[in-house]
């Protein structure tokens, strides 16, 4: 599940970015559902939400560490299918933006909801992954403890 999710997100992200680059004009908005949603091709040279404009290269070593950690975790553990899916989304999204930074020096963005910075498929996958992983942590922390067998002591025998 991990690898399938990662590869699928990466491929969809790259295809949509290719389409946007070849079908849209830089910084021109195409109305889809005005006044709420437009397609606007932008080049993000910063990091998330356009912060640190021109310093997006700072994410390259971080992305390599995160990707390595995700692959290591998948090889060393047997996470649940939901964790495999969510970490696969994270890896696919991270690698989609990573390839843009290496190849182009910026990340291609195109989805514009006007009240939010312009973003792409990789950004959606990363955001959904992180929200899902946080939700799993929250649910796991709230899960009731497994009841002990009737008459069994919770303390080890002496």
Buried (B, 14 or more C-beta within 10 A) or exposed (E): BBEEBBBBBBEBBBEBBEEBBEEBEEEEBBEEEEEEBBBBBBBBBBBBEBEBEEEBEEBEEEBEEBBEEBBEBBEEEEBEEEBBBBBBBBBBBBBBBBBBBEEEEBBBBBBBEEEEBBBBBBBBBBBBBBEBBEEBEEEEEEEEEEEEEEEEEEEEEE
